Amino acid sequence: MIFYKYLLLSLVSILLTAGCGKSDKARKEANASVPADFQVMMEKTPCFGTCPAYNVQIDPDGKLTYTGVRFTERQGVWERQLSKDELNLLWQEVRRTGFFELKEVYDDPNLADAPSIYVTVTASGKTHKVQDRLGAPQSIKQLEAYLDTLTTQPGFVFVKAYSEE
């Protein structure tokens, strides 16, 4: 029994020590300012079934525009302003993913019916676009999930109905 308490105490000590190093890194990342030209776009394409299709665009000023195309709870064009914290967290998430080092395409051309998710990021004069259809790393999935989370927050204002113009 004493052995297990010692083992548990040792593990907690190791985790706390490792966490201290990460917190310094996290602090540095948090202090990295968001580039003035930072913008993000995500498009989820339709499938042959009922896959939700929508677009998310975040402008450099933090305006989030959501366009529900089909099979979404919110249809049409909606907007809301991101807080500085939300924009900073999004920038940190983009940096954490190593977005600009990701491949441009994650796909299996043999798969006939799967929607794609396109994520495009512009920052510091660089633009990179990633297609996630199949086999993308978990880091891009987490970025997509964070973008989805931003679209479910309160404060959206209806702008107009969707049209395919």
Salt bridges, closest charged atoms under 4 A:
ASP24 OD1 - ARG27 NH2 2.31
ASP59 OD2 - LYS63 NZ 3.95
GLU79 OE2 - LYS63 NZ 3.67
GLU86 OE2 - ARG80 NH2 2.87
GLU93 OE2 - ARG96 NH2 2.54
ASP107 OD1 - ARG133 NH1 2.60
ASP132 OD2 - LYS141 NZ 2.94
ASP148 OD2 - LYS44 NZ 2.98
